Amino acid sequence: MRVIDETGAQLGVMPTRQAVQLAMERGLDLVEVAPQSVPPVCRLLDYGKFRYLQTKKEREARKSQRLALLREVRFRPHIGEHDLEAKRRLVVKLLGEGSKVKVSVMFRGREMAHPELGVALLRKVAEDLKENAKLEQPPATEGRMISIILAPVASLRGDGTSPGTVSAENDDAKAEDA
């Protein structure tokens, strides 16, 4: 078997007994890292420390991984203005947390005869929230519901401008300099 020491240097091909003896002398473990290769590759390392570092890396990777949740806010076609404003604030809060939001209009009974009311409501909500969200899925009918999906946009910078925009005062100053 081919043996690699703890620093990554190759010690060459040697019999298994000799590799195990070498690991014992150094106080390390002999770990097989590539059993399919010919000859198999083994490494001298502290297996406990190795497992600890592996789990630490996995934990760090999981922590940095952001799970984008899909949250849902339901409306009715004949919603009052104040109720609409409260639901709109809820959508903004959910978008601020980084979640995607499914905005749905739920119909009952004869309300299904006028789906254009639901589409108009969804377009109004999407238009009102265009600074905080982008429309990811246009209005789609699913049974007795019509819904859209809104995704959060990049947050505004401290000076109130988006990262890709230039204010009018900046343009005037550049024109005067030229």
Long-range contacts (C-beta under 8 A, 24 or more apart in sequence): 1-32, 1-39, 1-40, 1-41, 1-42, 2-37, 2-39, 2-40, 2-41, 2-42, 3-30, 3-42, 3-43, 3-44, 4-33, 4-41, 4-42, 4-43, 4-44, 5-43, 5-44, 6-43, 6-44, 6-45, 6-46, 13-39, 66-98, 68-98, 68-99, 68-100, 69-99, 69-100, 70-99, 70-100, 70-101, 70-102, 70-149, 71-99, 71-100, 71-101, 71-102, 72-101, 72-102, 72-103, 72-104, 72-147, 73-101, 73-102, 73-103, 73-104, 74-104, 74-105, 74-106, 74-145, 75-103, 75-104, 75-105, 75-106, 75-118, 75-121, 75-122, 75-125, 76-105, 76-106, 77-105, 77-107, 77-111, 77-114, 77-117, 77-118, 77-121, 78-111, 78-117, 79-121, 84-125, 88-125, 88-128, 88-129, 91-125, 91-129, 91-133, 91-150, 92-129, 92-132, 95-129, 95-132, 95-133, 95-150, 95-152, 96-132, 96-152, 98-152, 99-152, 100-136, 100-149, 100-150, 100-151, 100-152, 101-133, 101-149, 101-150, 102-147, 102-148, 102-149, 102-150, 103-147, 103-148, 103-149, 103-150, 104-145, 104-146, 104-147, 105-145, 105-146, 105-147, 106-144, 106-145, 107-144, 107-145, 107-146, 108-144, 112-144, 115-141, 115-146, 118-146, 119-146, 122-146, 122-147, 122-148, 126-150
